Amino acid sequence: MSQEPADRPRPTARPRPAPAARPTPRPRVAGSRREREDGPVSAHGSPVAAPEAPAGPATRRAASPRRHAAAPRANPVPRRRRPGRAPVAVLAVLCLLAAVGTGVLLRERLDPRYVQTGVIEAAGDGVRALYAYDYQDSQGSVEGKLAVLTGELREQYERDLSQGGIIDTYEQVSATTSYEVGDVGLQQINEAQDTATLVVFGQYVVRSVNTGGQQPPEGSECQVTPEGAQSCVQTVQVRMVTVDGGWKISELTLLTTS
């Protein structure tokens, strides 16, 4: 049996390191795994201390489970945004305002808010002069009629009122005629206010040597006055135009047959 030399050192057992202090178990949070509470374990079975959270104004809870980010979807399809109701409402309001503006402009053109009142007075005076006649001044009566007329209507009256026509008949019966204006209504006037259509309401009064003894036709709107004249309802429509700064009658239409 061989013996080992006396001078050879004997192997000395290495001291085992003291086990690391086990960290105090942290409170368990609902939904967390136990192995995460206990922390990672080293290869020797010793627990490893968890790293400290960085300092900051808002520190996360250590026991909160870490959520894994969802994997991105391949080729995501962009969602189309539906148009809001605001642009549609704005468009509707603009259309409504445009329609109202168009209506106001049309109304102002056909029936202006401000009308030259001279045309209304001129229409009443023109009809009075046109229906006025006095057998004692035939020439002056004819000139008064023609003074308020213009255009083709004036030419027609010049022919009808010439000597040998109706004027001779008026002189023979000593006729006088007049028109009593009751009211004047404006039907239409153009934007430039140089052409207008009006309706004149009134009574046409005729007096002669034989009107007092004649009864008005049956069904007519005429009556005999105490002075022996016949007064008939007469409504006429006149078209007025401006000539040399004044209003004249260019057309006349009888609206009643009395």
C-alpha positions as CSV (number, residue, x, y, z in Angstrom):
1,M,0.0,0.0,0.0
2,S,1.5,3.3,-1.1
3,Q,1.7,6.3,1.2
4,E,1.3,9.8,0.1
5,P,4.2,12.1,0.7
6,A,4.1,14.0,4.0
7,D,4.7,17.4,2.3
8,R,1.7,17.3,0.0
9,P,-1.1,19.6,1.2
10,R,-4.5,18.2,1.7
11,P,-7.5,19.7,0.0
12,T,-9.4,22.1,2.2
13,A,-13.2,22.3,1.8
14,R,-14.4,25.7,0.5
15,P,-16.8,27.5,2.8
16,R,-20.4,27.6,1.4
17,P,-21.7,31.2,0.9
18,A,-24.4,32.2,3.2
19,P,-27.8,32.2,1.5
20,A,-29.0,35.7,0.5
21,A,-31.8,37.3,2.5
22,R,-35.2,36.4,1.1
23,P,-37.1,39.5,0.3
24,T,-40.3,40.2,2.1
25,P,-43.2,38.9,0.0
26,R,-45.1,41.6,-1.7
27,P,-48.9,41.9,-1.5
28,R,-50.7,39.8,-4.1
29,V,-52.7,41.7,-6.7
30,A,-55.8,40.1,-8.3
31,G,-54.9,38.8,-11.7
32,S,-51.2,38.5,-11.1
33,R,-49.2,35.4,-11.2
34,R,-47.5,34.0,-8.1
35,E,-44.2,33.5,-9.7
36,R,-44.2,37.2,-10.6
37,E,-44.9,38.0,-7.0
38,D,-42.0,35.9,-5.7
39,G,-39.7,37.4,-8.3
40,P,-37.2,35.6,-10.6
41,V,-35.1,32.8,-9.1
42,S,-31.4,32.3,-9.8
43,A,-29.8,29.1,-11.0
44,H,-29.0,28.1,-7.4
45,G,-32.6,28.6,-6.3
46,S,-32.0,31.9,-4.7
47,P,-34.4,34.7,-5.4
48,V,-33.2,37.8,-7.2
49,A,-34.2,41.2,-6.1
50,A,-36.5,43.1,-8.5
51,P,-35.1,46.3,-10.1
52,E,-36.2,49.6,-8.6
53,A,-38.6,51.7,-10.6
54,P,-37.2,54.9,-11.9
55,A,-38.0,58.0,-10.0
56,G,-40.6,60.3,-11.5
57,P,-43.7,62.3,-10.8
58,A,-46.0,59.3,-11.2
59,T,-44.6,55.9,-10.1
60,R,-46.2,52.7,-11.3
61,R,-47.5,50.1,-8.9
62,A,-44.9,47.3,-8.6
63,A,-47.5,44.6,-8.2
64,S,-49.5,45.6,-11.4
65,P,-49.2,43.0,-14.1
66,R,-47.5,44.1,-17.2
67,R,-49.7,44.1,-20.3
68,H,-48.3,42.7,-23.5
69,A,-48.9,44.9,-26.5
70,A,-51.1,43.3,-29.1
71,A,-49.4,42.2,-32.3
72,P,-50.0,44.6,-35.2
73,R,-52.6,43.6,-37.7
74,A,-51.3,42.9,-41.2
75,N,-52.4,45.5,-43.8
76,P,-54.9,47.4,-41.6
77,V,-57.8,48.8,-43.6
78,P,-58.3,52.5,-43.0
79,R,-61.8,53.3,-41.7
80,R,-63.7,55.9,-43.6
81,R,-65.1,58.7,-41.6
82,R,-68.7,59.5,-42.2
83,P,-69.4,63.0,-43.2
84,G,-70.8,65.0,-40.3
85,R,-74.2,66.7,-40.1
86,A,-72.7,70.1,-39.7
87,P,-71.8,70.7,-43.4
88,V,-75.2,69.5,-44.5
89,A,-76.9,71.9,-42.0
90,V,-74.8,74.8,-43.1
91,L,-75.6,74.1,-46.8
92,A,-79.3,73.9,-46.0
93,V,-79.2,77.3,-44.2
94,L,-77.4,78.9,-47.1
95,C,-79.9,77.5,-49.6
96,L,-82.8,78.8,-47.4
97,L,-81.2,82.3,-47.2
98,A,-80.6,82.4,-51.0
99,A,-84.3,81.5,-51.6
100,V,-85.5,84.1,-49.2
101,G,-83.2,86.7,-50.7
102,T,-84.4,85.9,-54.2
103,G,-88.1,86.2,-53.1
104,V,-87.4,89.5,-51.4
105,L,-85.7,90.9,-54.5
106,L,-88.6,89.7,-56.8
107,R,-91.2,91.3,-54.4
108,E,-89.3,94.5,-54.3
109,R,-89.1,94.6,-58.1
110,L,-92.8,93.9,-58.6
111,D,-94.0,95.9,-55.6
112,P,-91.3,98.2,-54.3
113,R,-91.5,99.3,-50.7
114,Y,-90.9,103.0,-51.7
115,V,-92.8,104.3,-54.7
116,Q,-92.8,107.8,-56.1
117,T,-96.3,109.1,-55.0
118,G,-96.4,111.4,-58.0
119,V,-97.5,108.6,-60.2
120,I,-100.7,108.0,-58.1
121,E,-101.6,111.6,-58.1
122,A,-100.9,111.9,-61.9
123,A,-103.1,108.9,-62.6
124,G,-106.1,110.5,-60.8
125,D,-105.5,113.9,-62.4
126,G,-105.1,112.3,-65.9
127,V,-108.4,110.4,-65.7
128,R,-110.2,113.6,-64.5
129,A,-108.8,115.6,-67.5
130,L,-109.5,112.8,-70.0
131,Y,-113.2,112.6,-69.0
132,A,-113.8,116.3,-68.6
133,Y,-115.8,118.3,-71.2
134,D,-117.7,121.6,-71.2
135,Y,-119.7,122.4,-74.3
136,Q,-119.1,126.2,-73.6
137,D,-115.3,125.6,-74.1
138,S,-115.0,122.7,-76.5
139,Q,-111.5,123.7,-77.7
140,G,-110.1,124.0,-74.2
141,S,-111.7,120.7,-73.2
142,V,-110.1,118.9,-76.2
143,E,-106.7,120.4,-75.4
144,G,-107.0,119.3,-71.8
145,K,-107.7,115.8,-72.9
146,L,-104.8,115.6,-75.3
147,A,-102.4,117.1,-72.7
148,V,-102.5,114.0,-70.5
149,L,-102.1,111.4,-73.3
150,T,-99.1,110.2,-75.3
151,G,-98.3,107.7,-78.0
152,E,-101.0,106.0,-80.1
153,L,-103.7,106.8,-77.6
154,R,-103.2,110.5,-78.1
155,E,-103.3,110.0,-81.9
156,Q,-106.6,108.1,-81.6
157,Y,-108.2,110.8,-79.4
158,E,-107.1,113.5,-81.9
159,R,-109.0,111.8,-84.6
160,D,-112.1,111.1,-82.5
161,L,-112.3,114.6,-81.1
162,S,-111.9,116.5,-84.4
163,Q,-114.6,118.9,-85.6
164,G,-117.6,117.1,-87.1
165,G,-117.3,114.1,-84.7
166,I,-118.4,113.6,-81.1
167,I,-117.7,117.2,-80.2
168,D,-120.6,118.4,-82.5
169,T,-122.9,116.0,-80.7
170,Y,-121.9,117.2,-77.3
171,E,-122.4,120.8,-78.3
172,Q,-125.9,120.1,-79.7
173,V,-127.1,118.6,-76.4
174,S,-125.2,121.1,-74.2
175,A,-123.3,118.3,-72.6
176,T,-120.9,118.5,-69.7
177,T,-118.9,115.5,-68.4
178,S,-116.7,114.9,-65.4
179,Y,-115.1,112.2,-63.4
180,E,-115.2,112.0,-59.6
181,V,-112.1,110.0,-58.4
182,G,-112.9,107.7,-55.5
183,D,-109.6,105.8,-55.2
184,V,-106.4,105.0,-57.1
185,G,-104.5,101.7,-56.7
186,L,-101.0,100.9,-57.9
187,Q,-100.8,97.5,-59.6
188,Q,-97.2,97.4,-60.9
189,I,-94.2,99.7,-61.3
190,N,-90.9,98.9,-62.9
191,E,-87.5,99.1,-61.1
192,A,-86.6,102.5,-62.7
193,Q,-90.1,103.8,-61.7
194,D,-90.8,105.3,-65.1
195,T,-93.6,102.9,-66.1
196,A,-96.5,102.0,-64.0
197,T,-100.0,100.4,-64.2
198,L,-102.8,101.7,-62.0
199,V,-106.5,101.2,-61.5
200,V,-108.7,104.3,-60.9
201,F,-112.1,103.9,-59.2
202,G,-114.8,106.5,-59.5
203,Q,-118.0,107.9,-60.9
204,Y,-118.4,109.2,-64.5
205,V,-121.0,112.0,-64.5
206,V,-122.8,113.2,-67.6
207,R,-125.3,116.0,-67.8
208,S,-127.2,117.3,-70.9
209,V,-130.6,118.7,-71.9
210,N,-132.1,115.3,-71.9
211,T,-130.3,113.3,-69.1
212,G,-132.8,114.5,-66.4
213,G,-135.8,113.0,-68.2
214,Q,-134.1,109.7,-69.2
215,Q,-133.9,106.7,-66.9
216,P,-130.6,104.8,-66.8
217,P,-130.5,101.4,-68.6
218,E,-131.8,98.5,-66.5
219,G,-129.0,96.5,-64.8
220,S,-126.5,99.3,-65.2
221,E,-124.6,100.9,-62.3
222,C,-126.0,104.3,-63.2
223,Q,-128.4,106.6,-61.3
224,V,-130.0,110.0,-61.9
225,T,-128.7,112.7,-59.6
226,P,-130.9,115.5,-58.1
227,E,-129.3,117.9,-60.5
228,G,-130.6,115.9,-63.5
229,A,-127.3,114.2,-64.4
230,Q,-126.5,110.5,-64.7
231,S,-123.8,109.2,-62.5
232,C,-122.3,105.8,-63.4
233,V,-119.7,103.6,-61.8
234,Q,-116.6,103.7,-64.0
235,T,-113.4,101.8,-63.2
236,V,-110.5,102.2,-65.6
237,Q,-107.0,100.8,-65.8
238,V,-104.3,103.1,-67.1
239,R,-100.7,102.6,-68.0
240,M,-98.5,105.6,-67.1
241,V,-95.1,106.5,-68.6
242,T,-92.8,109.4,-67.9
243,V,-92.5,111.9,-70.8
244,D,-90.2,115.0,-70.3
245,G,-90.2,114.5,-66.5
246,G,-94.0,114.2,-66.2
247,W,-96.5,111.2,-66.2
248,K,-98.8,110.7,-69.1
249,I,-101.4,108.0,-70.0
250,S,-100.3,105.7,-72.8
251,E,-103.0,103.0,-72.5
252,L,-106.5,103.0,-71.1
253,T,-108.8,100.0,-70.5
254,L,-112.4,100.1,-69.3
255,L,-113.0,97.6,-66.5
256,T,-116.7,98.3,-66.1
257,T,-119.4,98.6,-68.8
258,S,-121.7,101.2,-67.2
